[in-house]
Structures are given as C-alpha cells and as structure tokens.
C-alpha cells in the first residue's frame, strides 16, 4: 500500500507541475520550432515573473499612490499570455520606487484558465519576488479529467514544486485518469 501512495504522490506532483509550468514548456517548444526567442518571456504561471503585458477589464478601477495599489472591482477579467484570470476583485501591489509589481491578489469567485487547465478558489495570490502562486479557499485544479481539491494549493515556480493542503479536519482529494494507450 505504501508503494501505491508513493506512486500517487509522484503522479500528483507531476500533474500540478504540468499545470503551472505548461506556459514555460510551450514557450520553449515555440523557441525550438522557430529558433527565435520571444523577448520578455520568463518562466512562470500567468502573473508570476512574466514581462508580458496584462490586459485587465473591470467595472471600476481605483489607484492609491499612498498605498502603492491599483484595485479593479466587478467582473474582473485579466489576461496575460495564455492565462486568463476571472475574479470579483483584483489588487495589484507595486513598489513605489521602481513601479514593479510585487503582488497580484484576486479575490471572490477566482477562476484561472490556461489552455486546457483550470483552477478555481476564493483567493489567488501571485508573489512576484518569490515567483510563487497560492490558491486559497476551496482550491480545485483541473486538467482534462484529472482533478485535485484542497483548501490551499501553493506552487513554487522556480522549484517546480507544489503543495496541496487540506482544510481543518479535511483531506486532499485527487482524481487521476490514466492516459489511454494508442
């Protein structure tokens, strides 16, 4: 039984790694095909250490120079590269001196779509300096028929490592569909 758990953990880690670093793999594939480099593209999972522009649509936007924040409210849709984020509110915290983004925080009915992958939670935080993404509150990550659920999912992009945590008294749930042989 321990062998089964070990294999299950490996599959889980592999599945989550595919979800969060697929953008990087896609970019490397494109570079190899055309032997061209896409300027400004770095390793990441939408909104983590990427130089690609972010296109944000919302009902309202409020900038606060004293707090170094920009807050988007109501039906927020943010797109960066192949990643689209939907939420009720999106707050961007930036460094007052350099104007670089420090954190991107999405709250309320968060949904992240990247190609065939989807993630939902009540809150998603993208830490730029740490190159880390955290999904909080009923976090669900899906790729095709594969699903993982927990209270919190943390992905460390540089380390290509993820951690899924259960809520108090709960457990992490994983559903894996084996690939079909051709």
N, C-alpha and C positions, 0 to 999 in steps of 0.2 A: 504494500500500500504506500510506503514511503517513496518508492520509485515512481508511482503514479503521480504523487503530489509534486515531486521534483520536475517531472516532465510537464505537468500542468503549469508550474511556475515559469518554466522556460518558454512555453507557448504564450503565456500571458505577457511576459516581458517582451517577447518578440512582437506580439500583436500591438502592444502600446508603442513600442519603438517605431513600428511601421506607421502608425497613426501620426505621430508627432514629427518624424523626420522625413516623411514622404516628399515634402517640398524640396528638401535638400537633394534627395535621390533623383527626383525629377529634373532638377537643375543640372546635376552632374551628367545625367543622361543626355540632356539637350546640349551641353557643352561638348561632350564626346561626339555627338552626331555632326554638329556643325563646326566643331573645332573653334568655336567662338566663345568668348566669355561675356556673360551678362554683367555689366558694371553695377556695382552696388548691391549685389545679392549675396547674402551671407547665410550660414546655417541657421535654421530656426523653424518655428511653428507659428505662422502668422502672428504678427505683433511682438515677436521676440527677436531682437537684434537683426532687423532687416532694414535695408536702406530704401526699399520700395515704398512709393507713396501710399498713404492711407486715404481712401475716399470715404467720407462719412456723411450720411444723410440722417437728419433727425427733425423733430418738431420744433425744438428750440436749442440754442447754444448760448452758453454763458462763460465768459473768460474772466478769471480773477487773478490779476497780476500780483497781488499781495500774497496769495496762496500758491501761485505758480500752477494753476489748474485751468483746464478747459473742460466744461461739463456739457454733454449732449443729452437731452432728455426727450423721451417719447418716440416710440417706433424707430429706434436707432438701428441703422444698417451700416456696418463698417467693412470695407473691402481692402485687402492688401494681398497682392499677388493672387494665388489660387485659393485664398482663405476668405470666407465671409463670416462676419460675426453679427448676430442679432441680439438685442437686449432692450430693456426699458430705459436704462441709463448707462452712459459710458463716460468715465472720467479719465482724462489724460493728465498726469502729473509730470511736470518738466522741471529741469534745472533752471533756476532763474538767471544764471550767468551764461551758460552755454546754449540754453533753449533746447537741449536734447531731452527726449522723452526718458523718464525714469520708470514710470509705471503706467500701465493701461488697465483700468478696472471696469469691468462690465458687471452690472447687477440687474436682477429681475428677468426671469424667463430667458436665460442666456442659451443661445444655440450657436455652435460653431460648425461650419461646413467647409471641408477641404476635400475636393474631388469626391471620392466615394465614402469618405469618412464623415461622421457626425458626432458631436459631443454636446451634451446639454447639462446644465447645472443652474443653480440660483445665482452664482457669482463666479467670475473668472478673472484672475489677476495675472498679468504678464509683467514679470520683473525684468527690465532691460539689462541692468548691470550684471545680474546673476544668470541671465539667459534661462529663465525658469518660468513655467506656466503652472498655475494652480486652479483647479476647478473645485468649488466648494458647494455643498448642499445638493443632495440627490444627484451626484455626478454620474452620468451614463455616457460611455464611449462605445460607438458602433462602427464596425467596418464590415460591410456586407451583412451576413447573418451572425457575425461574431459580436458579442455584447459583453461589456464589463460594467458593473454597478458598484458604487461605494459612496460614502459620504464625501470623501475628498480624493482627488487624483492630482498628484504632483509629478510633473515631468521636468527633469533636469536635462536640458537640450544638449549642452556641451558633453555631459557624461553619457548621453544616450541611455538614461536610466529613468525608470518611473516607479512611483509608489502609490498603491491604492489602499486607502484606509476605510474601515467601516465606521459607522456612527456608533454612539454609545449603546452597547448591548446588541449591536447588529453585526452583520457579517458582510464580506465582499462576495458578490455573485458574479460568476463568469460562465458564459455560454459560448462554446467554440464549435464551429462546424468544420470538420476536416475537408481539405481540398479534394476534389474529385480527380481520380487518375484519368489521364487521357487515353 
